[in-house]
Amino acid sequence: MAEQVAAVVPEILSRENPPRPGCPYGNCGDVLGPHDVVGTTFYIACNMMLAFTLFFFVQVGQVPKQWKTSVSIAGLVTGVAWYNYTYMKEQWIHTQMSPTQYRYTDWLITVPLQITEFYFILKACGPVSSGLGTKLFLSSIMMVFAGWLAEIDVLPKMIGFALGMACWLYIVYETFSGEAAGIASKLKDGSASKQAFTTLRVIVSLGWTIYPIGFALAYLCYFDQPAGVLSGDLMGILNIVYNLADLVNKGAFGLCVWSAAVGDKSAGEQPLLAA
């Protein structure tokens, strides 16, 4: 009897793939487990990034000329994210470990592209110093690069965190009180461009807070485990939040740009700065 049970149990597990000791999410194989909420969010994010990418590139041909670059960048951002998510979801299913290295191969490309959207929105509405775009672009690269170096222990965790935060705070300052904010203040009140700029800086200032919070939880807060050694529950929660945050910070970010482009076209307004 014991031999029969031993032979049947592996067959049942391979078919139903339920949660069990050592496999809390019910996968531990090649398929998504029915109780794996974290893995499900990886698939949702992956599918949505593909949908966003196709949508943005189709829309490039439908928006005014001055907006084509911005909408193309939105498509590139979600396209790179989709490519990385195809690997992240597989790593999670097979290992139930956070695919942090893939996130940085995403962020090192997509974050600078997103930040340049501020420059291109303003440039679509009038002359803007190229130095502004360069400063924003370099700050965004340094922000992510510092976090990555700290993640792989090239820099001490606190130093990498502090450098990344300094770069992020500079970007927030630039879009709220600096040169970029000064140019944006001259945009026509109620214009699609001004509304897009305002929405994007809210996403960068509020939506992006989830990333330094996640880093702090993982490496600067000890809880009941050594820093950097996350419990299974905390790792799962962080990945769910990261996945949903990416949908907002990449997908919604791009939709704001597209909405501004369509708004300029449908309203028949010229992308000019206010007098």
Contacts in CASP RR format, 6 or more apart in sequence:
PFRMAT RR
TARGET T0000
AUTHOR 0000-0000-0000
METHOD contacts of the structure
MODEL  1
MAEQVAAVVPEILSRENPPRPGCPYGNCGDVLGPHDVVGTTFYIACNMML
AFTLFFFVQVGQVPKQWKTSVSIAGLVTGVAWYNYTYMKEQWIHTQMSPT
QYRYTDWLITVPLQITEFYFILKACGPVSSGLGTKLFLSSIMMVFAGWLA
EIDVLPKMIGFALGMACWLYIVYETFSGEAAGIASKLKDGSASKQAFTTL
RVIVSLGWTIYPIGFALAYLCYFDQPAGVLSGDLMGILNIVYNLADLVNK
GAFGLCVWSAAVGDKSAGEQPLLAA
13 20 0 8 1.000
16 34 0 8 1.000
17 26 0 8 1.000
17 27 0 8 1.000
17 28 0 8 1.000
17 29 0 8 1.000
17 31 0 8 1.000
17 33 0 8 1.000
17 34 0 8 1.000
18 26 0 8 1.000
18 34 0 8 1.000
18 35 0 8 1.000
19 25 0 8 1.000
19 26 0 8 1.000
19 35 0 8 1.000
20 26 0 8 1.000
22 28 0 8 1.000
23 96 0 8 1.000
24 96 0 8 1.000
24 232 0 8 1.000
25 33 0 8 1.000
25 35 0 8 1.000
25 36 0 8 1.000
25 37 0 8 1.000
25 38 0 8 1.000
25 39 0 8 1.000
25 96 0 8 1.000
26 33 0 8 1.000
26 34 0 8 1.000
26 35 0 8 1.000
26 36 0 8 1.000
27 33 0 8 1.000
27 36 0 8 1.000
27 39 0 8 1.000
27 93 0 8 1.000
27 94 0 8 1.000
27 96 0 8 1.000
28 94 0 8 1.000
28 96 0 8 1.000
29 93 0 8 1.000
29 94 0 8 1.000
30 93 0 8 1.000
30 94 0 8 1.000
31 93 0 8 1.000
32 39 0 8 1.000
32 40 0 8 1.000
32 43 0 8 1.000
32 93 0 8 1.000
33 39 0 8 1.000
33 93 0 8 1.000
36 93 0 8 1.000
37 240 0 8 1.000
38 92 0 8 1.000
38 96 0 8 1.000
38 236 0 8 1.000
38 239 0 8 1.000
38 240 0 8 1.000
39 89 0 8 1.000
39 92 0 8 1.000
39 93 0 8 1.000
39 239 0 8 1.000
41 239 0 8 1.000
41 240 0 8 1.000
41 243 0 8 1.000
41 244 0 8 1.000
42 85 0 8 1.000
42 88 0 8 1.000
42 89 0 8 1.000
42 92 0 8 1.000
42 239 0 8 1.000
42 243 0 8 1.000
43 89 0 8 1.000
44 243 0 8 1.000
44 247 0 8 1.000
45 81 0 8 1.000
45 85 0 8 1.000
45 243 0 8 1.000
45 244 0 8 1.000
45 246 0 8 1.000
45 247 0 8 1.000
46 82 0 8 1.000
46 85 0 8 1.000
46 86 0 8 1.000
46 88 0 8 1.000
46 89 0 8 1.000
48 247 0 8 1.000
48 251 0 8 1.000
49 78 0 8 1.000
49 79 0 8 1.000
49 81 0 8 1.000
49 82 0 8 1.000
49 85 0 8 1.000
49 246 0 8 1.000
49 247 0 8 1.000
49 250 0 8 1.000
49 251 0 8 1.000
50 78 0 8 1.000
50 79 0 8 1.000
50 82 0 8 1.000
52 74 0 8 1.000
52 75 0 8 1.000
52 78 0 8 1.000
52 79 0 8 1.000
52 82 0 8 1.000
52 250 0 8 1.000
52 251 0 8 1.000
52 254 0 8 1.000
52 255 0 8 1.000
53 75 0 8 1.000
53 78 0 8 1.000
53 79 0 8 1.000
53 82 0 8 1.000
55 258 0 8 1.000
56 71 0 8 1.000
56 72 0 8 1.000
56 74 0 8 1.000
56 75 0 8 1.000
56 78 0 8 1.000
56 254 0 8 1.000
56 258 0 8 1.000
57 72 0 8 1.000
57 75 0 8 1.000
59 71 0 8 1.000
59 258 0 8 1.000
59 261 0 8 1.000
59 262 0 8 1.000
60 68 0 8 1.000
60 71 0 8 1.000
60 72 0 8 1.000
61 68 0 8 1.000
62 262 0 8 1.000
62 265 0 8 1.000
63 71 0 8 1.000
63 258 0 8 1.000
63 261 0 8 1.000
63 262 0 8 1.000
63 264 0 8 1.000
63 265 0 8 1.000
64 261 0 8 1.000
64 264 0 8 1.000
64 265 0 8 1.000
64 271 0 8 1.000
66 124 0 8 1.000
66 264 0 8 1.000
66 271 0 8 1.000
67 124 0 8 1.000
67 257 0 8 1.000
67 260 0 8 1.000
67 261 0 8 1.000
67 264 0 8 1.000
69 120 0 8 1.000
70 117 0 8 1.000
70 120 0 8 1.000
70 121 0 8 1.000
70 124 0 8 1.000
70 257 0 8 1.000
70 260 0 8 1.000
70 261 0 8 1.000
71 254 0 8 1.000
71 257 0 8 1.000
71 258 0 8 1.000
71 261 0 8 1.000
73 113 0 8 1.000
73 114 0 8 1.000
73 116 0 8 1.000
73 117 0 8 1.000
73 120 0 8 1.000
73 257 0 8 1.000
74 117 0 8 1.000
74 251 0 8 1.000
74 253 0 8 1.000
74 254 0 8 1.000
74 255 0 8 1.000
74 257 0 8 1.000
74 258 0 8 1.000
75 254 0 8 1.000
76 110 0 8 1.000
76 113 0 8 1.000
77 110 0 8 1.000
77 113 0 8 1.000
77 114 0 8 1.000
77 250 0 8 1.000
77 251 0 8 1.000
77 253 0 8 1.000
77 254 0 8 1.000
78 250 0 8 1.000
78 251 0 8 1.000
78 254 0 8 1.000
80 106 0 8 1.000
80 109 0 8 1.000
80 110 0 8 1.000
80 113 0 8 1.000
81 106 0 8 1.000
81 110 0 8 1.000
81 246 0 8 1.000
81 250 0 8 1.000
84 102 0 8 1.000
84 103 0 8 1.000
84 105 0 8 1.000
84 106 0 8 1.000
85 106 0 8 1.000
87 99 0 8 1.000
87 102 0 8 1.000
88 99 0 8 1.000
88 102 0 8 1.000
88 103 0 8 1.000
91 97 0 8 1.000
91 99 0 8 1.000
91 102 0 8 1.000
92 98 0 8 1.000
92 99 0 8 1.000
92 239 0 8 1.000
96 232 0 8 1.000
97 235 0 8 1.000
98 230 0 8 1.000
98 235 0 8 1.000
98 236 0 8 1.000
98 238 0 8 1.000
98 239 0 8 1.000
100 151 0 8 1.000
103 242 0 8 1.000
104 144 0 8 1.000
104 147 0 8 1.000
104 148 0 8 1.000
104 151 0 8 1.000
107 144 0 8 1.000
107 148 0 8 1.000
108 141 0 8 1.000
108 144 0 8 1.000
108 145 0 8 1.000
108 148 0 8 1.000
110 250 0 8 1.000
111 140 0 8 1.000
111 141 0 8 1.000
111 143 0 8 1.000
111 144 0 8 1.000
112 137 0 8 1.000
112 140 0 8 1.000
112 141 0 8 1.000
112 144 0 8 1.000
114 140 0 8 1.000
114 204 0 8 1.000
114 249 0 8 1.000
114 250 0 8 1.000
114 253 0 8 1.000
115 136 0 8 1.000
115 137 0 8 1.000
115 139 0 8 1.000
115 140 0 8 1.000
115 171 0 8 1.000
115 204 0 8 1.000
116 133 0 8 1.000
116 136 0 8 1.000
116 137 0 8 1.000
117 200 0 8 1.000
117 253 0 8 1.000
117 254 0 8 1.000
117 257 0 8 1.000
118 133 0 8 1.000
118 136 0 8 1.000
118 175 0 8 1.000
118 180 0 8 1.000
118 197 0 8 1.000
118 200 0 8 1.000
118 201 0 8 1.000
119 128 0 8 1.000
119 132 0 8 1.000
119 133 0 8 1.000
119 136 0 8 1.000
119 137 0 8 1.000
119 180 0 8 1.000
121 193 0 8 1.000
121 196 0 8 1.000
121 197 0 8 1.000
121 200 0 8 1.000
121 257 0 8 1.000
121 260 0 8 1.000
122 128 0 8 1.000
122 132 0 8 1.000
122 180 0 8 1.000
122 183 0 8 1.000
122 184 0 8 1.000
122 197 0 8 1.000
124 193 0 8 1.000
124 271 0 8 1.000
125 187 0 8 1.000
125 191 0 8 1.000
125 193 0 8 1.000
125 271 0 8 1.000
125 272 0 8 1.000
125 273 0 8 1.000
126 271 0 8 1.000
126 272 0 8 1.000
126 273 0 8 1.000
128 183 0 8 1.000
129 179 0 8 1.000
132 174 0 8 1.000
132 179 0 8 1.000
132 180 0 8 1.000
132 183 0 8 1.000
135 174 0 8 1.000
136 171 0 8 1.000
136 174 0 8 1.000
136 180 0 8 1.000
139 167 0 8 1.000
139 170 0 8 1.000
139 171 0 8 1.000
139 174 0 8 1.000
140 167 0 8 1.000
140 171 0 8 1.000
142 163 0 8 1.000
142 164 0 8 1.000
142 167 0 8 1.000
143 163 0 8 1.000
143 164 0 8 1.000
143 167 0 8 1.000
143 168 0 8 1.000
143 171 0 8 1.000
144 164 0 8 1.000
146 155 0 8 1.000
146 160 0 8 1.000
146 161 0 8 1.000
146 163 0 8 1.000
146 164 0 8 1.000
146 167 0 8 1.000
147 155 0 8 1.000
147 160 0 8 1.000
147 161 0 8 1.000
147 163 0 8 1.000
147 164 0 8 1.000
147 215 0 8 1.000
149 155 0 8 1.000
149 160 0 8 1.000
150 156 0 8 1.000
150 157 0 8 1.000
150 159 0 8 1.000
150 160 0 8 1.000
150 161 0 8 1.000
150 215 0 8 1.000
150 219 0 8 1.000
151 215 0 8 1.000
151 219 0 8 1.000
155 163 0 8 1.000
157 219 0 8 1.000
157 220 0 8 1.000
157 227 0 8 1.000
158 220 0 8 1.000
161 212 0 8 1.000
161 215 0 8 1.000
161 216 0 8 1.000
161 219 0 8 1.000
161 220 0 8 1.000
164 212 0 8 1.000
165 212 0 8 1.000
168 208 0 8 1.000
168 212 0 8 1.000
171 204 0 8 1.000
172 201 0 8 1.000
172 204 0 8 1.000
172 205 0 8 1.000
174 180 0 8 1.000
174 181 0 8 1.000
175 181 0 8 1.000
175 184 0 8 1.000
175 197 0 8 1.000
175 200 0 8 1.000
175 201 0 8 1.000
175 204 0 8 1.000
175 205 0 8 1.000
176 201 0 8 1.000
176 205 0 8 1.000
183 273 0 8 1.000
184 194 0 8 1.000
184 197 0 8 1.000
184 198 0 8 1.000
186 273 0 8 1.000
186 274 0 8 1.000
187 193 0 8 1.000
187 194 0 8 1.000
187 197 0 8 1.000
187 273 0 8 1.000
187 274 0 8 1.000
188 194 0 8 1.000
188 269 0 8 1.000
188 272 0 8 1.000
188 273 0 8 1.000
188 274 0 8 1.000
189 274 0 8 1.000
191 264 0 8 1.000
191 269 0 8 1.000
192 259 0 8 1.000
192 260 0 8 1.000
192 261 0 8 1.000
192 262 0 8 1.000
192 263 0 8 1.000
192 264 0 8 1.000
192 267 0 8 1.000
192 269 0 8 1.000
193 260 0 8 1.000
193 264 0 8 1.000
193 271 0 8 1.000
195 259 0 8 1.000
195 260 0 8 1.000
196 256 0 8 1.000
196 257 0 8 1.000
196 259 0 8 1.000
196 260 0 8 1.000
199 256 0 8 1.000
200 253 0 8 1.000
200 256 0 8 1.000
200 257 0 8 1.000
203 248 0 8 1.000
203 249 0 8 1.000
203 252 0 8 1.000
203 253 0 8 1.000
203 256 0 8 1.000
207 245 0 8 1.000
207 248 0 8 1.000
207 249 0 8 1.000
208 249 0 8 1.000
210 241 0 8 1.000
210 242 0 8 1.000
210 245 0 8 1.000
211 242 0 8 1.000
211 245 0 8 1.000
214 238 0 8 1.000
214 241 0 8 1.000
214 242 0 8 1.000
217 234 0 8 1.000
217 238 0 8 1.000
218 227 0 8 1.000
218 228 0 8 1.000
218 230 0 8 1.000
218 238 0 8 1.000
219 227 0 8 1.000
219 228 0 8 1.000
220 227 0 8 1.000
221 227 0 8 1.000
223 231 0 8 1.000
223 234 0 8 1.000
224 231 0 8 1.000
225 231 0 8 1.000
230 238 0 8 1.000
263 269 0 8 1.000
264 271 0 8 1.000
END
